[in-house]
């Protein structure tokens, strides 16, 4: 009586098929996670620009008085490998252009400040973030708003928008 020892060809083929299926699902998810992490790192590099806007709004009496020519912000000093450029417009609107994130195309984010309107919150800036270009799945959840050109300058009456983030982020 002979007994069969070892693994049959069918068993090997089934195991390989399962591994291919798992890899087909896991690799794209991992790439998306890595790209989103790079965009988040680029977004953290914009904190310096947020601070410049906040300081200018405080010194000059509000966001309406924030002028690009008076900021003295040097975007070339940014050392993040995922930031191509940061522009600050009059009124404090920040445009963050990313690079080398793994997303196609690299996302362009727009950060719009809004001054606190409640009593005692006049100096606090709330930031709304939206995507001007790029894949929405590659950006942090607080930036998943489309059409940055029409992003609100102030939060709607009755509270903050869901996309508002505080001026200073804790790390």
C-alpha positions in Angstrom: 0.0 0.0 0.0 1.4 3.3 -1.1 0.6 6.5 0.7 0.8 9.8 -1.0 3.3 12.2 0.6 3.8 15.9 -0.2 1.6 18.6 -1.6 -0.4 18.2 -4.7 -0.2 20.5 -7.6 -3.8 21.7 -7.1 -3.0 22.7 -3.5 0.0 24.7 -4.7 -2.0 26.5 -7.4 -4.8 27.4 -4.9 -2.3 28.8 -2.4 -0.6 30.9 -5.1 -4.0 32.1 -6.3 -4.9 33.2 -2.8 -1.6 35.0 -2.4 -2.1 36.9 -5.7 -5.6 37.9 -4.7 -4.3 39.3 -1.3 -1.5 41.1 -3.0 -3.9 42.6 -5.6 -5.9 44.1 -2.8 -3.1 45.1 -0.4 -0.6 46.8 -2.7 -2.9 49.5 -4.1 -4.2 50.2 -0.5 -0.7 50.5 0.8 0.3 52.9 -2.0 -2.8 55.0 -1.3 -2.0 55.1 2.4 1.7 56.1 1.6 0.5 58.9 -0.7 -2.0 60.2 1.8 0.7 60.2 4.5 3.0 62.3 2.2 0.2 64.8 1.5 -0.4 65.1 5.2 3.3 65.8 5.8 3.2 68.5 3.1 0.1 70.0 4.9 2.0 70.1 8.1 4.7 72.2 6.3 2.0 74.8 5.7 1.8 75.4 9.4 4.5 78.0 9.1 2.5 79.9 6.5 -0.6 79.7 8.8 1.4 81.2 11.6 2.6 84.1 9.4 -1.0 84.8 8.4 -2.2 84.6 12.0 0.5 87.1 13.1 -0.3 89.5 10.3 -4.0 89.4 11.0 -3.3 90.1 14.7 -0.9 92.9 14.0 -2.9 94.6 11.2 -6.4 94.2 12.7 -7.9 91.3 10.8 -7.8 89.1 7.8 -9.0 91.9 5.5 -5.8 93.8 6.2 -3.4 90.9 5.4 -1.4 91.9 2.4 1.0 89.5 0.6 3.6 92.3 0.1 3.8 92.9 3.9 4.2 89.3 5.0 7.9 88.7 4.5 7.2 85.0 4.0 9.9 83.0 2.2 8.4 79.8 0.7 11.8 78.8 -0.6 12.9 78.1 3.0 10.5 75.1 3.2 12.5 71.9 3.5 9.7 69.3 3.1 10.4 66.9 0.3 6.6 66.9 -0.6 6.1 70.6 -1.0 6.6 72.2 -4.4 5.4 75.7 -3.4 3.3 77.6 -0.9 1.7 80.8 -2.0 -0.1 83.3 0.4 -2.6 85.6 -1.2 -4.1 88.8 0.2 -6.5 88.0 2.9 -4.4 85.0 4.0 -5.5 82.4 1.5 -2.8 79.7 1.3 -2.3 77.6 -1.8 -0.1 74.5 -1.2 1.2 72.7 -4.2 2.6 69.2 -3.4 5.2 67.1 -5.3 6.5 63.6 -5.2 3.6 62.3 -3.2 2.9 59.3 -5.3 -0.5 60.6 -6.3 -1.3 61.4 -10.0 -1.5 64.4 -10.3 0.0 65.7 -7.1 -2.7 67.4 -5.0 -3.0 71.2 -4.8 -4.7 72.3 -1.5 -6.2 75.6 -0.7 -6.4 76.7 3.0 -8.8 79.6 3.7 -8.7 81.4 7.0 -11.8 82.6 8.8 -11.7 84.8 11.8 -13.6 83.7 14.9 -16.9 85.6 15.3 -18.0 84.6 18.8 -17.2 86.8 21.7 -13.7 86.3 22.9 -12.7 84.4 19.7 -11.8 87.5 17.6 -8.1 86.5 17.4 -8.7 82.8 16.6 -8.4 81.7 13.0 -10.3 78.7 11.7 -8.9 77.1 8.6 -11.0 75.4 5.9 -9.1 73.2 3.5 -10.2 72.1 0.0 -8.7 70.4 -3.0 -8.0 72.5 -6.0 -6.5 69.7 -8.0 -5.7 66.0 -7.5 -7.4 62.9 -6.2 -9.7 63.4 -3.1 -8.7 60.0 -1.8 -5.1 61.1 -1.4 -5.7 64.0 1.0 -6.6 64.1 4.7 -10.2 63.9 5.6 -10.5 67.6 6.6 -9.5 68.6 3.1 -12.0 66.5 1.1 -14.1 69.4 -0.2 -14.2 70.1 -3.9 -14.1 73.4 -5.8 -11.5 75.4 -3.9 -12.3 78.5 -5.9 -15.6 78.9 -4.1 -14.4 77.9 -0.6 -16.1 80.0 2.1 -14.1 82.8 3.7 -16.1 82.6 6.9 -17.8 79.6 8.5 -21.5 79.4 8.1 -23.6 81.1 10.8 -24.3 78.8 13.7 -20.9 77.1 13.9 -17.8 75.9 12.2 -17.8 74.0 9.0 -16.9 70.3 9.1 -13.7 71.1 7.3 -12.5 73.7 9.8 -9.2 73.0 11.6 -7.6 75.1 14.3 -4.7 77.5 13.4 -2.2 75.6 15.5 -2.1 71.8 15.3 -0.6 69.7 18.0 1.9 67.1 16.9 
